[in-house]
Amino acid sequence: MELVWGSLAWLAGTVQYTVAFHQMSRANPDEKIPQIFGLPRNHPGEIYVYRAVAVMLLMLSFFAWADLLGYWGVLLILSGTIPAAVLNARHNGRVHDPRSTNRLG
């Protein structure tokens, strides 16, 4: 039964982390968002709460799965951030960076 709750916690944490990124991208529709370090121009304060809840749920899933997977359960935490990383890459690919344009011609 622990594995079911751990799986649900992982799913909820992954969705929460993805929703937090979606709100960040809506606050910065025309600006690239750093993948790991740095902050975009508009950074809503509630994003910190959403990310904290997401990390807490992902860590809860790690503890639920730790008996079966051992330290490999850390991969659960990392894999929970993959959807948000993909959305970040797609967002940054859509955004036009004015620093990359050639203004000579």
N, C-alpha and C positions, 0 to 999 in steps of 0.2 A: 504494500500500500504506500510505502514511503516513495517508491519510484514513480507512482502516479502523481503524487503531490509535487515531487521534484520536477517531473515533466511539465506539469501545469505551471509551476513557478518559472521554469525556463521559458515556456511559451509566453507567459504574461510579461516577463522581463524583456524578452526580445521585442514584443509588440510595443511595450512602453518606451524602450530605447528608440525604436523606429518612429513612434509618434513624436517624441521629443525632437528628433532631427527634422521631421516634417514641419513642425512649428518653427524651427530655426530657419528652414529654407523659405517659409512663407514670410518671415520677418525680414529676410534678405533676398528678395527675388532677383535683384540685379547685381549681386556681389558674390564672389567666390567665398566658400566657407572652408577654412582650414581643416584638413583631415584629422590631424592629431593635436598639434600645438597652435596656439593663437586663437583670437576671437574675431568674429566678424564685426562690422560696424554696429549693427543692431543685435543686441543679445538680450532677449527677454529674461527677466529674473526667474520666472517659474521653470525655466529649462533646468536649472540646478536641482530643483525638487524632483522633476520628472526623471532626470538621470540618476539621482540618488535612489529613488524607488526602483528603477530598473536594475541598477547594480546590486541592490539588496536582494531583489528577486533572483537574479542570476547567481548570486552567492548562496542563496538558500537552495537552489537547485544543485549546486556543487556539493553542499553538505548532504543532501538527500541521496545523491548518486556516488558519494565518496566511498562507501563500503564496497560497491561493485567495481568502480573504475579506479579507485585510488587517486593518485595525484593527476592522472589523466583527465579527471573531472574538470580540471582547470580549462581544458579545451571547450567545455560547455560554456564557460563565461566568455571566452574569445569568440566562439561561434555565434553567440547571441548578438554580437555587434556587427556581424557580416551584412545583414540587410541594410542597416543604417550606413555602413561604409559604401555599399553599392549605390544607394540613393545619393550619397554625398558626391560620388564620382559622376553620376548622371547629372546632378545639379550643376556641378562645376563645369561639366562639358557643355551645358546649355548656355551658361553665362558668358557674355562677351567681355573679355578683359581689355580695357582701353589701353593698358600699358603695352600690349602685344601688337598694336596696329602700327603700320608704317605711315607716318604723317608727312613724309617727304613728297609723295606723289599725288 
